[in-house]
Amino acid sequence: MGRIQLDHLTKRFGDTVAVEDVTLDIEDSEFLVLVGPSGCGKSTTLRMIAGLETTSEGNLYIDGDHMNYRVPQNRDIAMVFQDYALYPHMTVRENVRFGLEEEAGYTADEMDERVEEVAADLGIEALLDRKPGELSGGQQQRVALGRAIVRDPEAFLMDEPLANLDAKLRSQMRAELQNLQADLDVTTVYVTHNQTEAMTMGDRIAVLNDGSLQQVGEPLELYHEPANQFVAGFIGEPMMNFLRGRRSKAGFAGDFLEYPFDDRLADVVGDVDDLVIGIRPEAVDVRRDEDESAPLGDHEYRMTVTVTETHGDQNVVHLTHADAASDHDVLQAVTDGMHVVEAGESVVVTLDPERIHVFDGTGGDALCNRRLETERELTQV
C-alpha cells in the first residue's frame, strides 16, 4: 500500500517559509498533481516526501509509518527528476539496473530478467546497450522511468519530468505516463507548473501558492468550483476574466459596466462591498452588433474587438470597452473556429449570470461559483 499523509507539514529555510502548514492525504494508487507558479513550494514538498529535505514542523507518513527521520533509501519511493539524472558512462541497461543494485533479495539473473521486463514495458528494449548521450529526450525520459519502475516502489515522485521535452513529445508522454501509472497501480505524486499537465493527468490536483495549499480536488472541480480567485486564475487557459468593482443597489458596479444580480447572486453575495466578477472565456457569448441602436439586455454590453487569435478549432477574441483605455482589454472570449470577428468590429457581449463567479475583492475567497453539476447538465444537452 502506498498511502501518503502530510500532517501540517512546514519547511523553513532560515527566516523564509517555503512550505507552510500543508495537510494532504494522498490515497493508495492515486495520481496526485502538485501545481503552482515557480517558487510556490511544490518541489520542496516533494523533496520532503522523498526525504531529500527535512521537515521543520509537522509529520509525514507513508503507508502509516512515520517518515520524518527515515533516510530516502528506507522510504520505498522512487523519484524521477526533470534532468533525468542518468549516468552518462553507463549503458541504458546499467542505468536501469542501478535501481536494483542496493535492493536485497535479487540474484544477478533476476536483476537482468527484471530489467528486460521493464524495458519491454517501456518500449526501450532495443536501446539497452546504448549510452544516454545517444538517446533523444523522450528516450532518456523512458530510461529514467525504467530506473524508477524496476524497483517496484510504494510510490513514484516526479519533479517536472516532461519540462525538457518539446510540445508534441510532451503531449505524447503525458498519455504514456497516465497509462503506465494505471497499469502499475502505484501512488504517484507529480509536480508541475503547467496547469494543462495538471488538468489532463491528475486524479486530483493540489494547488499551492506562496507555500500554502489553496485547494485540493478533481480537475473539473477546480475548474468550475475554485475556492478562491488565485485558483480560478491559475487553472484554465486562457485564464478566467476578472472584473473588479463594488456592490451596488442593482448588483455590481465595475469600471466599465454595471451588472445586475439576480436573486440567487444577491443572496449569496450579501452585503460584501469589494467584489470581483469572474467568467471563463468560453462562457462569454459574442455576436456581431447588427443594429447599434437596438436596446441591450441587462447582461449585454457593446464592446470592440482589439485582437483575434486564430487557433483553427477556436478563436480567442480580445475585447475592449468604449470607457476603457485604448490598450486595455476588458475581456477575452473563446469562439468557435468558424465564428471569426475582425479587429475593430463592434460586437455585443453577453455575460450569463448562471455562468459567472463572484469573489471577495479583499480576501479573494469565492462567494459564488458556476456549479459543476450545472456545467455537466449543459454539456449533455
Residue pairs with C-beta under 8 A, 6 or more apart in sequence:
1 28
1 63
1 154
2 28
2 29
2 62
2 63
2 153
2 154
2 155
2 186
2 187
3 25
3 26
3 27
3 28
3 61
3 62
3 63
3 64
3 187
4 24
4 25
4 26
4 49
4 60
4 61
4 62
4 155
4 187
4 189
5 24
5 25
5 26
5 59
5 60
5 61
5 62
6 22
6 23
6 24
6 25
6 26
6 45
6 49
6 58
6 60
7 23
7 58
7 59
7 60
7 61
8 21
8 22
8 23
8 57
8 58
8 59
9 19
9 21
9 22
9 23
9 24
9 45
9 48
9 55
9 57
9 58
9 59
9 60
10 17
10 19
10 20
10 21
10 22
10 55
10 56
10 57
10 58
11 17
11 18
11 19
11 41
11 44
11 45
11 48
11 53
11 55
11 56
11 211
12 18
12 56
17 211
18 41
18 44
18 211
19 41
19 44
19 45
19 48
19 208
19 211
20 41
20 210
20 211
20 212
21 57
21 58
21 212
22 41
22 45
22 58
22 208
22 211
22 212
22 213
23 58
23 213
24 32
24 206
24 213
24 216
26 32
26 187
26 189
27 187
28 187
29 185
29 186
29 187
30 187
30 188
30 203
30 204
31 178
31 181
31 188
31 190
31 201
31 202
31 203
31 204
32 187
32 188
32 189
32 190
32 202
32 203
32 204
32 205
32 206
33 189
33 190
33 191
33 192
33 197
33 198
33 201
33 202
33 204
33 205
33 206
34 42
34 45
34 46
34 189
34 190
34 191
34 192
34 206
34 208
35 42
35 191
35 192
35 193
35 194
35 195
35 197
35 198
35 205
35 206
35 207
35 208
35 234
36 42
36 193
36 207
36 208
36 209
36 214
36 234
37 193
37 209
37 234
38 193
40 208
40 209
40 210
40 211
41 208
41 210
41 211
41 212
42 191
42 193
42 208
43 159
43 160
43 191
44 53
45 191
45 208
46 79
46 157
46 159
46 189
46 191
47 53
47 159
48 54
48 55
48 60
49 60
49 62
49 67
49 77
49 155
49 157
49 189
50 72
50 75
50 77
50 79
50 157
51 67
51 70
51 71
51 72
51 75
51 77
52 72
54 68
55 68
59 66
59 68
60 66
60 67
60 68
61 67
62 75
62 76
62 77
62 154
62 155
63 154
67 75
73 102
75 154
76 153
76 154
76 155
77 153
77 154
77 155
77 156
77 157
78 99
78 147
78 148
78 149
78 151
78 153
78 155
78 156
78 157
79 148
79 156
79 157
79 158
79 159
80 144
80 145
80 148
80 156
80 157
80 158
80 159
80 161
81 144
81 159
81 161
82 159
82 160
82 161
82 163
82 164
83 164
84 132
84 140
84 141
84 143
84 144
84 161
85 144
86 95
86 132
86 140
86 143
86 144
86 147
87 94
87 95
87 98
87 132
88 131
88 132
88 133
89 131
90 98
90 131
90 132
91 128
91 129
91 130
91 131
92 119
92 124
92 127
92 128
92 129
92 130
92 131
92 132
92 135
92 143
92 146
93 115
93 119
93 128
93 129
95 132
95 143
95 146
95 147
96 115
96 118
96 119
96 128
96 143
96 146
96 147
96 150
97 111
97 112
97 115
97 150
98 147
99 146
99 147
99 148
99 150
99 151
100 106
100 111
100 114
100 115
100 150
100 151
101 111
103 151
106 114
114 150
115 128
115 146
115 150
116 125
116 128
118 146
118 149
118 150
119 125
119 127
119 128
119 146
121 149
121 180
121 183
122 142
122 145
122 146
122 149
122 180
123 142
124 139
124 142
124 143
124 146
127 135
127 139
127 143
132 140
132 143
135 143
137 164
137 165
137 166
137 169
138 165
138 169
138 172
138 173
141 161
141 162
141 165
141 173
144 161
145 161
145 177
145 180
148 156
149 156
149 180
149 184
153 186
154 186
154 187
155 186
155 187
155 188
155 189
156 181
156 186
156 187
156 188
156 189
157 188
157 189
158 177
158 188
158 189
158 190
158 191
159 191
160 191
160 192
160 193
161 177
161 190
162 170
162 173
162 174
162 177
162 192
162 197
163 192
163 194
165 173
170 197
174 197
174 200
174 201
177 190
177 201
178 200
178 201
181 188
190 197
190 201
190 202
192 198
195 234
195 235
195 236
195 237
196 237
198 205
198 219
198 235
199 205
199 219
199 223
199 235
200 219
202 219
203 218
204 216
204 217
204 218
204 219
205 216
205 217
205 218
205 219
205 222
205 235
206 213
206 215
206 216
207 213
207 214
207 215
207 216
207 222
207 230
207 231
207 234
207 235
208 214
209 230
209 234
214 227
214 228
214 230
214 231
215 222
215 226
215 227
215 228
215 231
217 225
220 372
220 375
221 372
222 231
222 235
223 235
223 236
224 369
224 370
224 371
224 372
224 375
225 366
225 369
225 370
225 371
225 372
226 232
226 235
226 357
226 366
226 369
227 365
227 366
228 359
228 363
228 364
228 365
228 366
229 242
229 276
229 278
229 359
229 364
229 365
229 366
230 364
232 240
232 278
232 357
232 359
232 366
233 239
233 240
233 242
233 278
236 280
238 281
238 316
238 332
238 334
240 278
240 279
240 280
240 281
240 357
241 278
241 279
241 280
241 281
241 284
241 330
241 331
241 332
242 276
242 277
242 278
242 359
243 252
243 254
243 255
243 256
243 257
243 259
243 276
243 277
243 278
243 330
243 331
244 254
244 255
244 275
244 276
244 361
245 252
245 253
245 254
245 255
245 259
245 275
245 276
245 277
245 361
246 252
246 253
246 273
246 274
246 275
247 253
247 269
247 271
247 272
247 273
247 274
247 275
248 258
250 258
250 259
250 260
250 261
251 258
251 259
251 260
251 261
251 265
251 266
252 258
252 259
252 260
252 261
252 275
252 277
252 358
253 259
254 277
255 323
255 324
256 321
256 323
256 324
256 330
257 301
257 321
259 277
259 299
259 351
260 298
260 299
261 269
261 353
262 353
264 353
264 368
265 353
265 356
265 358
265 368
268 358
268 367
268 368
269 275
269 358
269 367
269 368
272 360
272 367
274 360
274 361
274 362
275 358
275 359
275 360
275 361
275 367
276 358
276 359
276 360
276 361
276 364
277 351
277 356
277 357
277 358
277 359
278 356
278 357
278 358
278 359
279 331
279 351
279 355
279 356
279 357
280 355
280 370
281 316
281 331
281 332
281 333
281 334
282 333
282 334
283 351
283 352
283 355
283 356
283 370
284 319
284 331
284 332
284 333
284 334
284 349
284 350
284 351
285 333
285 349
285 350
285 351
285 352
286 317
286 319
286 333
286 335
286 339
286 341
286 347
286 348
286 349
287 347
287 348
287 350
288 341
288 345
288 346
288 347
288 348
289 302
289 345
289 346
289 347
289 348
292 302
292 346
296 302
296 348
297 350
299 350
299 351
299 352
299 353
300 348
300 349
300 350
301 321
301 348
301 349
301 351
302 322
302 346
302 347
302 348
302 349
303 319
303 320
303 321
303 330
303 331
303 346
303 347
303 348
303 349
304 319
304 320
304 321
304 322
304 344
304 345
304 346
304 347
305 317
305 318
305 319
305 341
305 342
305 343
305 344
305 345
305 347
306 318
306 319
306 320
306 329
306 343
307 317
307 318
307 329
307 343
308 315
308 316
308 317
308 318
308 340
308 341
308 342
308 343
309 315
309 316
309 317
309 318
310 337
310 340
311 337
312 337
313 337
314 334
314 335
314 336
314 337
315 334
315 335
315 336
315 337
315 339
315 340
315 341
316 332
316 333
316 334
317 332
317 333
317 334
317 335
317 341
318 329
318 331
318 332
319 329
319 330
319 331
319 332
319 333
319 347
319 349
320 326
320 328
320 329
320 330
321 330
324 330
331 349
333 349
335 341
341 347
354 370
354 374
355 370
356 368
356 370
357 366
357 368
357 369
357 370
358 366
358 367
358 368
359 365
359 366
359 367
360 366
360 367
